[in-house]
Amino acid sequence: MKAKTVLPAVAMTAVSMVLTLAVVVMWLGTAMPWPIALVVGLGIDGGWLATLAYERRLAAQGDRSTGVTIVGWCFGLIATGVLVAHALTAEESTGAWLAVAWLPIAAKALWLVHGLWEQTALTPGALGAIRGIQQEARDEAAVARARLRAEAATEETRLTAVTQAGARVARVQAKTAQTLSRAWSTLETARDGEDTGRALTSVTTRVTPGVTPTWDLPVWGPTEPVALALDAAPALTDDALDALVDQIRHSETPALSYREMATRFRAAGHSASEVRLRAAWKRVAA
């Protein structure tokens, strides 16, 4: 990399010195002996070369001198001025001489660029460390991107599975609700039928002789837990059952509903079948 900046500067400096020397000899040779003109040209090139060498020495030491830099630029401007003056006074090829008159200034600019490169140049070890750090950062970024993509794909799969499971649950619930609705419709039809109570009574007459209950099918709604008695209570007669139901029913104002009365009846440890308890309730309520 160093050769890429120093070689153009050296080449342009050499060309500028040759052109300056040639122009001084040709231009001043008509007014003075050519050896004197040659000395003048060499003096300009020599001063320029000396200041350039001094600047390079200071740069190698990590130092710089403003005075030397100014002198170097002055020699470059003198060389450029000589080339411009020769181009303006030449009878032929004025444009060509003006085209090369900028070479001394360009050579100084190239040396400036080379100096800036040297100030920011790093050793191969440092460059290798920087490349390693950059590669590590790229690797970490690639791994992070891959992890994020994998997590996104996993989350998408999970959401799809949850959505499908939810859809299946919703379909099962809808199907179950439809089945329950049909069953309840059948139950309501049976409940409202004219011969339902008579048919059920005829079936249970031999089971409960002397009792003719009025059959009511259960109502679809919320249920309440019923406490179980720890010990089996003795069976109650119809009169005792009616008195107990009436007492529990009117234990609060307003009177309790059948469901509340039945809950308190069983919570108190009394025992009676649902048919007898409902029959007693209807007798008391009537």
C-alpha positions as CSV (number, residue, x, y, z in Angstrom):
1,M,0.0,0.0,0.0
2,K,2.9,2.4,0.7
3,A,4.2,2.0,-2.8
4,K,0.8,3.0,-4.2
5,T,1.2,6.4,-2.7
6,V,4.9,7.1,-2.8
7,L,5.7,5.9,-6.3
8,P,3.2,8.4,-8.0
9,A,4.7,11.2,-5.9
10,V,8.3,10.3,-6.8
11,A,7.5,10.0,-10.5
12,M,5.6,13.3,-10.7
13,T,8.4,15.1,-8.7
14,A,11.0,13.8,-11.1
15,V,9.0,14.9,-14.1
16,S,8.4,18.3,-12.6
17,M,12.2,18.7,-11.9
18,V,13.1,17.7,-15.4
19,L,10.6,20.1,-16.9
20,T,11.6,22.9,-14.7
21,L,15.3,22.4,-15.5
22,A,14.5,22.2,-19.3
23,V,12.3,25.3,-19.2
24,V,14.9,27.4,-17.3
25,V,17.7,26.4,-19.7
26,M,15.6,27.1,-22.8
27,W,14.0,30.3,-21.4
28,L,17.1,31.9,-19.8
29,G,19.5,30.5,-22.4
30,T,18.7,33.2,-24.8
31,A,19.5,35.9,-22.2
32,M,22.5,34.4,-20.5
33,P,25.0,31.6,-21.1
34,W,23.4,28.2,-20.8
35,P,25.7,27.0,-18.0
36,I,24.3,29.8,-15.8
37,A,20.8,28.9,-16.8
38,L,21.6,25.3,-15.9
39,V,22.8,26.4,-12.5
40,V,19.6,28.4,-11.9
41,G,17.5,25.4,-12.9
42,L,19.5,23.0,-10.7
43,G,19.2,25.5,-7.9
44,I,15.4,25.5,-8.1
45,D,15.3,21.7,-8.3
46,G,17.9,21.3,-5.6
47,G,16.1,23.5,-3.1
48,W,12.9,21.7,-3.8
49,L,14.5,18.3,-3.4
50,A,16.3,19.4,-0.2
51,T,13.2,20.7,1.5
52,L,11.3,17.5,0.4
53,A,14.0,15.3,1.9
54,Y,13.9,17.3,5.2
55,E,10.1,17.0,5.4
56,R,10.3,13.2,4.8
57,R,12.9,12.9,7.6
58,L,10.8,14.9,10.0
59,A,7.7,12.8,9.0
60,A,9.7,9.6,9.7
61,Q,10.4,10.9,13.2
62,G,6.8,11.7,13.8
63,D,7.4,15.4,13.7
64,R,6.8,18.3,11.3
65,S,8.1,21.9,10.7
66,T,5.8,24.6,9.5
67,G,8.8,26.6,8.2
68,V,10.2,23.7,6.1
69,T,6.7,23.0,4.7
70,I,6.3,26.7,3.7
71,V,9.7,26.7,2.0
72,G,8.9,23.5,0.1
73,W,5.6,25.0,-1.1
74,C,7.5,28.1,-2.2
75,F,9.9,26.1,-4.3
76,G,6.9,24.3,-5.9
77,L,5.2,27.6,-6.6
78,I,8.4,28.9,-8.1
79,A,8.7,25.9,-10.4
80,T,5.0,26.3,-11.4
81,G,5.5,30.0,-12.0
82,V,8.5,29.3,-14.3
83,L,6.5,26.8,-16.3
84,V,3.5,29.1,-16.6
85,A,5.7,32.1,-17.6
86,H,7.5,30.0,-20.2
87,A,4.1,28.8,-21.6
88,L,2.8,32.4,-21.9
89,T,5.9,33.7,-23.6
90,A,6.3,30.7,-25.9
91,E,5.5,31.4,-29.5
92,E,4.5,27.8,-30.1
93,S,2.8,25.0,-28.1
94,T,1.4,27.4,-25.4
95,G,-1.4,25.1,-24.6
96,A,0.9,22.1,-24.2
97,W,3.2,24.0,-21.8
98,L,0.2,25.2,-19.8
99,A,-1.0,21.6,-19.6
100,V,2.1,20.5,-17.8
101,A,2.6,23.7,-15.7
102,W,0.5,22.2,-12.8
103,L,2.9,19.2,-12.3
104,P,5.0,20.8,-9.5
105,I,1.9,21.6,-7.4
106,A,0.5,18.2,-8.2
107,A,3.7,16.6,-7.0
108,K,3.5,18.5,-3.7
109,A,-0.1,17.4,-3.3
110,L,0.8,13.8,-3.8
111,W,3.5,14.1,-1.1
112,L,0.9,15.5,1.2
113,V,-1.4,12.6,0.5
114,H,1.4,10.2,1.2
115,G,2.1,11.9,4.5
116,L,-1.5,11.6,5.6
117,W,-1.4,7.9,4.7
118,E,1.6,7.4,6.9
119,Q,-0.1,9.2,9.8
120,T,-3.0,6.7,9.6
121,A,-1.1,3.6,8.6
122,L,-1.4,0.5,10.8
123,T,0.9,-2.5,11.3
124,P,-0.1,-5.8,9.8
125,G,-0.8,-7.2,13.2
126,A,-3.2,-4.3,14.0
127,L,-4.9,-4.8,10.6
128,G,-5.3,-8.5,11.3
129,A,-6.8,-7.8,14.7
130,I,-9.3,-5.3,13.2
131,R,-10.2,-7.8,10.5
132,G,-10.7,-10.4,13.2
133,I,-13.0,-8.1,15.2
134,Q,-15.0,-7.2,12.2
135,Q,-15.4,-10.9,11.2
136,E,-16.4,-11.7,14.8
137,A,-19.0,-8.9,14.7
138,R,-20.3,-10.2,11.4
139,D,-20.5,-13.8,12.7
140,E,-22.4,-12.6,15.8
141,A,-24.8,-10.6,13.7
142,A,-25.4,-13.6,11.4
143,V,-26.0,-15.9,14.4
144,A,-28.4,-13.3,15.9
145,R,-30.3,-13.1,12.7
146,A,-30.5,-16.8,12.4
147,R,-31.7,-17.1,16.0
148,L,-34.4,-14.5,15.4
149,R,-35.6,-16.2,12.2
150,A,-35.7,-19.6,14.0
151,E,-37.6,-18.1,17.0
152,A,-40.0,-16.4,14.6
153,A,-40.6,-19.6,12.7
154,T,-41.1,-21.5,16.0
155,E,-43.6,-18.9,17.3
156,E,-45.4,-19.0,14.0
157,T,-45.7,-22.8,14.2
158,R,-46.9,-22.6,17.8
159,L,-49.5,-20.0,17.0
160,T,-50.7,-22.1,14.0
161,A,-51.0,-25.2,16.3
162,V,-52.8,-23.2,19.0
163,T,-55.2,-21.7,16.4
164,Q,-55.9,-25.1,14.9
165,A,-56.5,-26.6,18.3
166,G,-58.8,-23.7,19.2
167,A,-60.7,-24.2,16.0
168,R,-61.1,-27.9,16.8
169,V,-62.3,-27.1,20.4
170,A,-64.7,-24.6,19.0
171,R,-66.1,-27.1,16.5
172,V,-66.5,-29.7,19.3
173,Q,-68.2,-27.2,21.6
174,A,-70.5,-26.2,18.8
175,K,-71.3,-29.8,18.0
176,T,-71.9,-30.6,21.7
177,A,-74.1,-27.5,22.1
178,Q,-76.1,-28.6,19.1
179,T,-76.5,-32.1,20.5
180,L,-77.6,-30.7,23.9
181,S,-80.0,-28.4,22.2
182,R,-81.6,-31.2,20.3
183,A,-81.7,-33.4,23.5
184,W,-83.3,-30.5,25.5
185,S,-85.8,-29.9,22.8
186,T,-86.8,-33.6,23.0
187,L,-86.9,-33.3,26.8
188,E,-89.1,-30.2,26.6
189,T,-91.4,-32.0,24.2
190,A,-91.7,-34.9,26.5
191,R,-92.3,-32.6,29.5
192,D,-95.1,-30.7,27.8
193,G,-96.8,-33.8,26.5
194,E,-100.3,-34.6,27.8
195,D,-99.7,-38.2,28.6
196,T,-96.2,-37.9,30.1
197,G,-97.2,-37.6,33.8
198,R,-99.8,-40.4,33.5
199,A,-97.3,-42.7,31.8
200,L,-94.6,-42.1,34.4
201,T,-97.1,-42.6,37.3
202,S,-98.3,-45.9,35.9
203,V,-94.7,-47.1,35.7
204,T,-93.9,-46.2,39.4
205,T,-97.3,-47.1,41.0
206,R,-96.1,-50.5,42.1
207,V,-92.8,-49.1,43.4
208,T,-94.5,-46.5,45.7
209,P,-97.9,-47.9,46.6
210,G,-100.3,-45.3,47.9
211,V,-98.4,-42.3,46.5
212,T,-99.4,-40.6,43.4
213,P,-96.7,-38.0,42.6
214,T,-97.0,-35.3,40.1
215,W,-94.0,-35.7,37.7
216,D,-91.9,-32.7,36.7
217,L,-88.9,-33.2,34.6
218,P,-85.7,-31.4,35.7
219,V,-85.1,-27.8,34.7
220,W,-81.9,-27.1,32.8
221,G,-79.9,-24.6,34.9
222,P,-77.1,-24.2,37.4
223,T,-76.9,-26.7,40.2
224,E,-76.0,-26.2,43.9
225,P,-73.9,-28.8,45.9
226,V,-75.8,-30.7,48.5
227,A,-74.1,-31.7,51.7
228,L,-74.2,-35.4,52.5
229,A,-75.2,-36.6,56.0
230,L,-72.5,-38.4,57.9
231,D,-75.0,-40.9,59.4
232,A,-78.1,-42.2,57.8
233,A,-81.2,-40.5,59.4
234,P,-84.4,-42.4,60.1
235,A,-87.1,-42.3,57.5
236,L,-89.7,-39.6,58.1
237,T,-93.5,-40.0,57.8
238,D,-95.4,-37.9,55.4
239,D,-96.8,-35.7,58.2
240,A,-93.4,-35.2,59.8
241,L,-91.8,-34.5,56.3
242,D,-94.6,-32.0,55.5
243,A,-94.0,-30.2,58.9
244,L,-90.2,-30.1,58.4
245,V,-90.5,-28.8,54.9
246,D,-93.0,-26.1,56.0
247,Q,-90.7,-25.1,58.8
248,I,-87.6,-24.8,56.6
249,R,-89.6,-23.0,53.8
250,H,-90.8,-20.3,56.2
251,S,-87.6,-20.0,58.1
252,E,-86.9,-16.8,56.2
253,T,-89.0,-14.1,54.7
254,P,-89.8,-14.3,51.8
255,A,-90.3,-18.0,51.8
256,L,-87.5,-20.1,50.4
257,S,-87.6,-21.7,47.0
258,Y,-87.7,-25.4,46.6
259,R,-84.0,-25.6,45.7
260,E,-83.0,-23.6,48.8
261,M,-85.3,-25.6,51.0
262,A,-84.0,-28.9,49.7
263,T,-80.4,-27.8,50.2
264,R,-81.0,-26.8,53.8
265,F,-83.1,-30.0,54.4
266,R,-80.2,-32.3,53.4
267,A,-77.6,-30.1,55.1
268,A,-79.5,-30.6,58.3
269,G,-79.0,-34.4,58.0
270,H,-82.5,-35.3,57.1
271,S,-83.1,-38.0,54.5
272,A,-85.9,-38.4,52.0
273,S,-86.1,-39.3,48.3
274,E,-86.4,-36.6,45.8
275,V,-89.9,-37.8,44.9
276,R,-91.2,-37.6,48.5
277,L,-89.5,-34.3,49.1
278,R,-91.0,-32.7,46.0
279,A,-94.4,-34.1,46.9
280,A,-94.2,-32.7,50.4
281,W,-93.2,-29.3,49.0
282,K,-96.1,-29.2,46.7
283,R,-98.5,-30.2,49.5
284,V,-97.1,-27.5,51.7
285,A,-97.0,-24.9,49.0
286,A,-100.6,-25.7,48.0
